[in-house]
Amino acid sequence: MYSQLRHYGWPPLQAVGHIAFGITLLALGLACAGAELLGGWEQAGRLLTGRG
């Protein structure tokens, strides 16, 4: 994978940034799906604000 990134001219730090951004989006998607499974956005908001 690293050799492919070098072939296309991406510096290693830029590649790491893209990978980290992808992981962040995936984690956000999983968090949203988990909030839906746990009873919706209202309960998730209450949990995050400590009013749970």
VEXVO-847435 format. One record per residue (C-alpha): residue number from 1; residue in three letters; chain; x, y, z. Coordinates in steps of 0.1 Angstrom, whole numbers, plus 2048, in hexadecimal, padded with zeros to 3 digits. Layout:
BEGIN
+-----+--------+--------+-----+-----+-----+
: num : residu : chaine :   u :   v :   w :
+-----+--------+--------+-----+-----+-----+
: NUM :    ALA :      A :   X :   Y :   Z :
...
+-----+--------+--------+-----+-----+-----+
//
This chain:
BEGIN
+-----+--------+--------+-----+-----+-----+
: num : residu : chaine :   u :   v :   w :
+-----+--------+--------+-----+-----+-----+
:   1 :    MET :      A : 800 : 800 : 800 :
:   2 :    TYR :      A : 81C : 818 : 809 :
:   3 :    SER :      A : 82D : 812 : 7E7 :
:   4 :    GLN :      A : 80C : 81A : 7D6 :
:   5 :    LEU :      A : 809 : 83B : 7E9 :
:   6 :    ARG :      A : 82D : 844 : 7E0 :
:   7 :    HIS :      A : 826 : 83B : 7BC :
:   8 :    TYR :      A : 80A : 854 : 7BA :
:   9 :    GLY :      A : 81F : 86F : 7CB :
:  10 :    TRP :      A : 80E : 871 : 7ED :
:  11 :    PRO :      A : 825 : 87B : 809 :
:  12 :    PRO :      A : 823 : 862 : 827 :
:  13 :    LEU :      A : 814 : 87C : 83E :
:  14 :    GLN :      A : 7F8 : 884 : 825 :
:  15 :    ALA :      A : 7F1 : 85F : 822 :
:  16 :    VAL :      A : 7EF : 85C : 848 :
:  17 :    GLY :      A : 7D7 : 879 : 849 :
:  18 :    HIS :      A : 7C0 : 86A : 82F :
:  19 :    ILE :      A : 7C0 : 849 : 842 :
:  20 :    ALA :      A : 7B9 : 85A : 863 :
:  21 :    PHE :      A : 79C : 86E : 853 :
:  22 :    GLY :      A : 78D : 84D : 845 :
:  23 :    ILE :      A : 78F : 83D : 867 :
:  24 :    THR :      A : 77F : 85B : 877 :
:  25 :    LEU :      A : 762 : 85A : 85E :
:  26 :    LEU :      A : 75E : 835 : 864 :
:  27 :    ALA :      A : 75D : 83A : 88A :
:  28 :    LEU :      A : 743 : 856 : 886 :
:  29 :    GLY :      A : 72D : 840 : 871 :
:  30 :    LEU :      A : 72F : 824 : 88B :
:  31 :    ALA :      A : 727 : 83D : 8A6 :
:  32 :    CYS :      A : 708 : 849 : 893 :
:  33 :    ALA :      A : 6FD : 825 : 88D :
:  34 :    GLY :      A : 702 : 81D : 8B2 :
:  35 :    ALA :      A : 6ED : 83C : 8BC :
:  36 :    GLU :      A : 6D1 : 830 : 8A6 :
:  37 :    LEU :      A : 6D2 : 80D : 8B5 :
:  38 :    LEU :      A : 6D3 : 81A : 8D9 :
:  39 :    GLY :      A : 6B3 : 82E : 8D5 :
:  40 :    GLY :      A : 6B9 : 84C : 8BF :
:  41 :    TRP :      A : 6CA : 86D : 8BF :
:  42 :    GLU :      A : 6B7 : 87B : 8DE :
:  43 :    GLN :      A : 6C5 : 860 : 8F5 :
:  44 :    ALA :      A : 6E8 : 863 : 8E6 :
:  45 :    GLY :      A : 6E7 : 889 : 8EC :
:  46 :    ARG :      A : 6DC : 883 : 910 :
:  47 :    LEU :      A : 6F9 : 86B : 915 :
:  48 :    LEU :      A : 712 : 883 : 906 :
:  49 :    THR :      A : 706 : 8A0 : 91B :
:  50 :    GLY :      A : 705 : 88C : 93B :
:  51 :    ARG :      A : 6DF : 88F : 93F :
:  52 :    GLY :      A : 6DB : 86A : 937 :
+-----+--------+--------+-----+-----+-----+
//
